Amino acid sequence: MSKLRLIATTAGTLGCAFAIGLFMQSTGPVKQKALSLKAPEITQAELSSTDPRLTWDICTTDDPVIGDGMPLEVTGIELTSMSMDHEEMGENLLSHPDNFGISKPPSLVELAKPDAPFRGCEIQVSAAPVEPASVALDIDAPCNPNERISLHHMGMIVTETTSVEGRLQVTIPALSQKAVFMIVPDSNGAVVATAEVPSLADYDRVALQWAGDGGFQIHAREFGADYGSAGHVWAESTSLAGEEGGQVARLGDPTLANANLAEIYTFPKSRSKQGGTIALTVEAEVTEKNCGRDIAAQSIELRDADLPRTQDLVLSVPECSSVGDFLVLNNLIDDLKIAAR
C-alpha cells in the first residue's frame, strides 16, 4: 500500500470516529463513564435477510431511516432520535436479557416493530349523546382508509367500514347510561370513547346481533297492530305516531364477509300516551346463503335502565327449497308491557 493510500485510509477512519463522537455528544444527556457493549456477530445469511427498510450509515450523523414513516420502537418506547440515555439502554440489554426472551442484546432490526402505528396515524374519536338515548361516534382514522372496524359496546359488536379518507360516522343506541365504546380497526390498535346518556331511563330497548348471513330481523307489533299496518315496526318501516312510537336501527356493513350485524328496537315509554303490549318477534328469512345451515344470534334486552339481559339462539334453517320463507320465533324476546302516561 502506498503512503498516500495509507494516509487517506487513516484519515477516513479517524473522520468517521470523530463524527460519531460528535454525534453521540450532541444527541442528549449521555453519561460520561465508559460502557462496553459488544455487538452480536452477524452472519452473511443474517445480512442478506436484513429488513431493507432499516438502514444506518455508520459514517453519518443521521438517525436510523425507516421506509414509509415506520417508527422504531425499543421495549415499547418509540425511538424518534438517538437522544436517549445510551448507557442506560445498554445496561438494560446486558443486565436483563430475559426481559427480551433472548441470550444476547437484540440488533436494531430485531427491535424494530413493522406493525406499530405510524407517527401521525393516531385514531381520533368523539362521542356525543343524541336522541333517542344514543351516541354519535365520529371516528377519524387517517391511516385506516376503506378498512373494517369493529365497534364494541356492552357485549354488542358491529362491523363497519371507514371511508376512503379513513372517516366513519355512526349513531349507536346506548345500552348503558355510562356508555363505553371500544373502536378496533383490523390493522392496528384500539381506542376507547365514552359518553353519558341520562335519557336512557326513558326507553325500553331490545337488540339482536349475529355474524354473517343469518338474515335475522326484529319485528315489533305495537298495541295489537297487524303485520303491514302502521303499528308494525321493523328496520324497513316508519315509526308509529312520530316520537310516541318505536323504531328499529340496523347496524353493521352487510357487504363485508362475516360481518357482525345488529338490529335494535327502541320504544320511548316515557312519552307513550297509549298503554298495552308490544309483541316482539325475531324472524329469519331463508336465503340461498343460509339455507340448510345452523345460524346463531344473541338477544340483548334493556328494560327500566337495568343491566342488559342476554339470551343465545341457534337455529336450523330449512333446506334451500324453502328460500323466500320466513321463520318466526315468538318466544326469544319477551313482549313489552307499556303503561300509558
C-alpha positions in Angstrom: 0.0 0.0 0.0 1.4 3.4 -0.9 1.9 6.1 1.8 -0.7 8.3 0.1 -3.3 5.5 0.3 -2.4 4.7 3.9 -2.7 8.4 4.9 -6.1 8.6 3.1 -7.4 5.4 4.8 -6.3 6.6 8.2 -7.8 10.0 7.8 -11.1 8.5 6.6 -11.3 6.2 9.6 -10.5 8.9 12.1 -13.1 11.2 10.4 -15.8 8.6 10.9 -14.8 8.1 14.5 -14.7 11.8 15.1 -18.1 12.3 13.5 -19.6 9.5 15.6 -18.1 11.0 18.8 -19.6 14.4 18.0 -22.9 12.9 17.2 -23.1 10.9 20.5 -22.2 14.1 22.4 -24.8 16.2 20.6 -27.8 14.0 21.0 -28.8 14.3 24.6 -27.7 13.7 28.2 -25.3 10.8 27.8 -23.4 9.7 30.9 -19.7 10.1 30.7 -18.5 6.8 32.3 -17.4 4.1 29.8 -19.8 1.4 28.8 -18.7 -1.7 26.9 -21.4 -3.2 24.7 -20.2 -5.8 22.3 -22.4 -6.1 19.2 -23.5 -9.6 18.3 -21.8 -11.2 15.4 -23.9 -11.2 12.2 -23.5 -13.9 9.6 -23.8 -13.4 5.9 -27.2 -15.1 5.9 -28.5 -12.6 8.5 -27.1 -9.7 6.5 -29.0 -10.9 3.4 -32.2 -11.2 5.4 -32.0 -7.8 7.0 -35.1 -5.7 6.5 -34.2 -3.4 3.6 -36.4 -0.6 5.1 -33.9 -0.2 8.0 -30.6 1.4 7.1 -28.0 3.2 9.1 -24.8 4.6 7.6 -22.2 4.4 10.4 -20.3 7.3 8.9 -23.1 9.8 9.1 -24.9 11.5 11.9 -28.3 10.7 10.5 -30.8 8.8 12.7 -31.9 5.3 11.6 -34.0 5.7 8.5 -37.2 3.5 8.2 -39.2 3.5 5.0 -42.7 4.8 4.7 -42.6 6.7 8.1 -42.4 3.5 10.1 -41.4 4.1 13.8 -38.6 2.3 15.5 -39.6 1.1 19.0 -37.3 -0.2 21.8 -39.0 -2.1 24.6 -42.3 -0.3 23.9 -40.8 3.2 23.8 -40.8 5.0 20.4 -37.3 5.9 19.3 -37.6 9.1 17.4 -34.0 10.1 17.7 -30.8 9.0 19.4 -31.3 11.5 22.3 -32.0 8.7 24.8 -29.6 7.7 27.6 -27.4 5.2 25.6 -25.7 3.8 28.6 -28.9 3.1 30.5 -30.3 1.4 27.4 -27.2 -0.7 27.0 -27.1 -1.7 30.7 -30.7 -2.8 30.5 -30.0 -5.0 27.5 -26.9 -6.5 29.0 -28.1 -6.9 32.6 -31.6 -8.1 31.9 -31.6 -10.2 28.7 -34.5 -12.3 30.0 -36.7 -9.2 29.5 -36.4 -9.8 25.8 -36.5 -13.6 25.8 -33.0 -13.8 24.3 -29.5 -14.6 25.5 -27.8 -11.6 23.8 -28.7 -8.0 23.1 -31.0 -7.7 20.1 -30.0 -6.0 16.9 -31.7 -2.8 15.7 -33.6 -4.9 13.1 -34.9 -7.1 15.9 -36.0 -4.2 17.9 -38.0 -2.6 15.0 -41.7 -3.3 15.0 -43.2 -3.0 11.5 -46.7 -3.4 12.8 -46.5 -0.4 15.2 -48.8 2.6 14.4 -47.1 5.2 12.2 -46.4 8.6 13.6 -49.4 10.9 12.8 -51.7 7.9 12.4 -53.4 8.2 15.8 -57.2 7.4 15.7 -59.3 10.3 17.0 -62.8 9.6 18.2 -65.6 11.9 19.6 -68.7 10.6 21.3 -71.8 12.8 21.8 -75.1 11.8 23.3 -78.1 12.2 20.9 -81.7 11.2 20.9 -83.2 8.6 21.2 -80.7 7.7 24.0 -78.0 7.1 21.5 -74.3 8.0 21.0 -73.0 9.6 17.8 -69.5 8.4 17.1 -67.2 10.5 14.8 -64.1 8.4 14.0 -61.1 9.9 12.2 -58.5 7.3 11.3 -56.4 8.8 8.5 -54.2 5.8 8.1 -57.1 3.3 8.0 -58.9 4.1 4.8 -61.5 1.6 3.5 -60.9 -0.7 6.4 -63.0 -3.0 8.6 -63.5 -1.5 12.0 -65.3 -3.2 14.9 -67.3 -1.2 17.4 -67.8 -2.9 20.9 -70.4 -1.8 23.4 -71.8 -3.7 26.4 -71.3 -7.1 24.7 -72.7 -5.9 21.3 -70.3 -5.9 18.4 -70.9 -4.4 14.9 -68.6 -4.3 12.0 -68.4 -1.1 9.9 -66.1 0.2 7.1 -64.2 3.5 7.1 -64.3 5.8 4.1 -61.5 6.4 1.6 -60.4 9.2 3.9 -60.5 6.9 7.0 -63.6 8.5 8.4 -66.7 6.8 10.0 -69.7 8.4 11.5 -72.3 6.1 13.1 -75.0 6.5 15.7 -75.4 3.6 18.1 -78.3 3.2 20.6 -76.8 3.1 24.0 -77.1 0.0 26.3 -75.8 1.8 29.4 -76.2 5.3 30.8 -72.4 5.4 31.1 -71.8 4.3 27.6 -68.3 2.9 26.8 -67.3 2.1 23.2 -64.2 0.4 22.0 -63.2 1.1 18.4 -60.9 -1.6 17.0 -59.5 -1.3 13.4 -58.4 -4.6 11.7 -54.8 -3.4 11.2 -53.7 -1.8 14.5 -54.6 -0.6 17.9 -57.8 0.2 19.7 -59.4 3.4 21.0 -62.0 3.9 23.8 -64.7 6.6 23.8 -67.3 7.3 26.5 -70.5 9.3 26.8 -73.1 9.9 29.4 -76.7 9.0 28.3 -79.0 10.1 31.1 -82.2 9.8 28.9 -81.8 6.0 28.6 -84.2 5.5 31.5 -87.0 6.9 29.3 -86.7 4.0 26.9 -87.1 0.2 26.6 -84.6 -1.3 24.2 -84.0 -4.7 22.6 -81.1 -5.6 20.4 -80.4 -8.7 18.3 -76.9 -9.4 17.0 -75.4 -12.0 14.7 -72.5 -12.6 12.4 -72.6 -13.3 8.6 -75.6 -14.2 6.5 -78.1 -15.1 9.3 -80.9 -13.0 7.7 -82.3 -12.1 11.1 -84.8 -9.3 11.8 -86.6 -7.8 14.8 -90.3 -7.1 14.4 -92.5 -5.1 16.8 -96.3 -5.0 16.6 -97.3 -2.2 18.9 -100.5 -2.3 20.8 -102.2 -5.1 18.8 -101.1 -3.9 15.4 -101.1 -6.4 12.5 -98.3 -7.1 10.1 -98.1 -4.3 7.5 -100.1 -1.8 9.5 -99.0 1.5 11.0 -98.0 -0.2 14.3 -95.8 -2.8 12.7 -92.3 -1.6 13.3 -89.2 -3.1 11.8 -86.0 -1.9 10.0 -87.8 -1.0 6.8 -90.8 0.7 8.3 -91.6 4.1 9.6 -92.3 4.8 13.3 -95.8 5.0 14.7 -97.0 8.5 15.6 -93.6 10.1 15.4 -91.9 10.5 18.8 -94.5 8.3 20.6 -93.7 5.2 18.5 -90.8 2.8 18.4 -88.1 2.4 15.8 -85.6 -0.1 14.7 -82.0 0.8 13.9 -79.9 -1.5 11.7 -76.1 -1.5 12.4 -73.1 -3.0 10.6 -71.9 -3.3 7.0 -73.6 -6.4 5.4 -71.3 -6.2 2.3 -68.4 -7.4 4.4 -67.6 -11.1 4.8 -68.7 -12.5 8.1 -69.5 -9.0 9.5 -71.1 -8.5 12.9 -74.5 -7.1 12.4 -77.3 -5.9 14.8 -80.8 -4.6 14.9 -82.1 -2.6 17.9 -85.7 -1.8 18.7 -86.3 1.3 20.9 -89.6 2.3 22.4 -90.0 5.7 24.2 -92.1 4.5 27.2 -91.9 7.9 29.0 -93.8 9.6 26.1 -96.3 6.9 25.3 -99.9 8.1 25.5 -101.2 4.6 25.0 -100.8 1.6 27.3 -100.8 -2.1 26.4 -98.5 -4.8 25.0 -95.8 -4.6 22.3 -95.4 -8.0 20.7 -91.7 -8.7 19.8 -90.6 -11.4 17.4 -87.4 -12.5 15.9 -87.6 -13.6 12.3 -85.1 -15.1 9.9 -85.5 -15.2 6.1 -84.5 -18.4 4.4 -81.9 -17.3 1.7 -79.5 -19.0 -0.6 -76.7 -18.0 1.8 -78.2 -19.6 5.0 -80.4 -22.4 3.8 -79.6 -25.8 5.1 -77.3 -24.4 7.8 -77.3 -23.7 11.5 -77.3 -19.9 12.3 -76.7 -18.2 15.6 -77.8 -15.0 17.2 -78.0 -13.3 20.6 -80.6 -11.0 22.0 -79.8 -8.2 24.5 -82.8 -6.7 26.4 -82.6 -3.5 28.4 -85.7 -2.5 30.4 -86.1 0.2 33.1 -82.3 1.0 32.7 -81.3 -2.3 34.4 -78.3 -4.2 33.3 -78.7 -5.8 29.9 -80.1 -9.4 29.8 -78.8 -11.7 27.1 -80.0 -14.9 25.5 -78.4 -17.1 22.9 -80.1 -18.7 19.9 -79.0 -21.4 17.5 -81.5 -22.1 14.7 -81.5 -24.8 12.0 -82.6 -23.3 8.7 -84.7 -25.4 6.3 -83.2 -26.7 3.0 -82.8 -24.4 0.0 -86.2 -25.4 -1.4 -87.7 -23.1 1.2 -85.8 -20.0 0.0 -88.0 -16.9 0.5 -89.9 -18.3 3.5 -89.6 -16.7 7.0 -89.0 -18.4 10.3 -90.8 -16.6 13.1 -89.6 -17.0 16.7 -92.2 -15.7 19.2 -90.5 -16.7 22.5 -86.9 -15.5 22.1 -87.7 -11.9 23.4 -90.4 -11.1 26.0 -93.1 -8.7 25.0 -93.0 -5.2 26.3 -95.7 -4.1 28.8 -96.2 -0.3 28.4 -98.2 1.8 30.9 -100.0 4.9 29.5 -98.6 8.3 30.6 
